[in-house]
Amino acid sequence: MNTPKLLPWIAKRAGIDEELALKLWRRAAGESEGLAGCADSSDYYNLAMERFLALVEKESGVPSHNDEKRLSWMWRHNDRITKMGFIATENSYRLWRQHWGQFFNTNREAA
C-alpha cells in the first residue's frame, strides 16, 4: 500500500522525523494486513491508520489525557463525522421506503 499523503504532516505535528514516521507506517501496515487478511479493504486501511497513529503517539511521548495533542482522537473524530452523513442518508432512505410502502398498501385496501 502507498504511504498516506498526510504522513509528513503527522510526523511534523508529532515532532518526529519523516523517516521514523515511514518506518512506523510500514510496521502498522504489516500488522494490519495480518489482522485484516488483505491489503486492499477499508477495514485494512482503518486498522493501519489507527495502529500508525498509536505508534506515532507512543514514539512522540504525547500523554494520553491530552486530547489536543493526540492525533488518534482527531482521526476517530473525523471518522465519526464522515459516518454521520452515511447514517443520515440510510435513515432517510428507510423512512422514505417505509412510507412509500404504507402509501401503496392503503391504496390497495381501499380498492
N, C-alpha and C positions, 0 to 999 in steps of 0.2 A: 504494500500500500504506500502511496505517496505520503510525504510528510504534510501535516496541516500548514496552511498558509499563515496561521496565527502563531506558529512556533517561535519566530523571532520576537514577537510582541510579548508572548507569555514568558520567554526567557528574560527579556528586559524587565518586565514587571516583577518577576520573582527575584531578580538580582543574580541570575546565573548566566554563564556564557552559552552561546548558541550550540557549541559542540556538545556540552553536557546535556542540554535540552534534547538534542538529536539522539544521543545515546539513551536517554530516558524514554524518548518516544519509541525507539526501536525495541527496548525492553518491554514497554507497555503493549506494543503491537504484538509482539511474540506471545506474551502471556494471554492476551485477549483472543488471539487466534486459537490457542489451545482450549480456552473456555468456550468460545462460540462454535468451534469446529470448522469455521471457514473465515475467509478474509475479505468477503465482499458484501456483507449484510449490514443493515443499520444497527443491529444488535452488537455486532463486532465493533463498529465504529464508536458507538456509545461506550462500550466497555473500555476500548482503547483510550478514549479521551478521559474518562473518569480515572482510569489507572494512571495515565500520564500526569494528570493534574495532581493526583495524590502523591506521586513520586516527586514532582516538582516542589510541592509544598513541603514534603519531608526534607528534601535537599536544601531548600532555602531557609528552613527553620522558622516558618511562619507559625505562630501559636494558634492552636485550634479554636480558641474563643474569639479571635479577631476576624469577624466576617468580612470586614472591608478589605483586608489583605489576602483573604483566601480566594483562590481562583476557582476552586471546585464549587463553591457557593454560587459564584456568578454563572458557571456552566449549568448547574442544576436549575437555577432561576430562569435562565434563558430557555432551557428545555421545557420548563413548565409553561412559560408564556407561549411558546410555539405550539405546544399541545392543546392549549386552551382554544385556539382557533379551530382546530380539527374537532374537538369535542363539541363546540358550539354548532358547527356545521352538521355533525352527525345527529345531535339532538334536534335541530331544526328539521332535518330530513325525516326523522322518526315521527315527529309531531305532525308534519305535513302528510306523511303516509297514513298515519292513524286517522286523521280527519278525512282524508280522501276516501279511505275505506268505509268510514261511517257514512259519508255522503252518499255513496253508491248503494250501501246496504239499506238505507232508509228509503231510497227511491224504488228499490226492488220490492220492498214490503208493501209500499203504497199501491203498486200496480197490480 
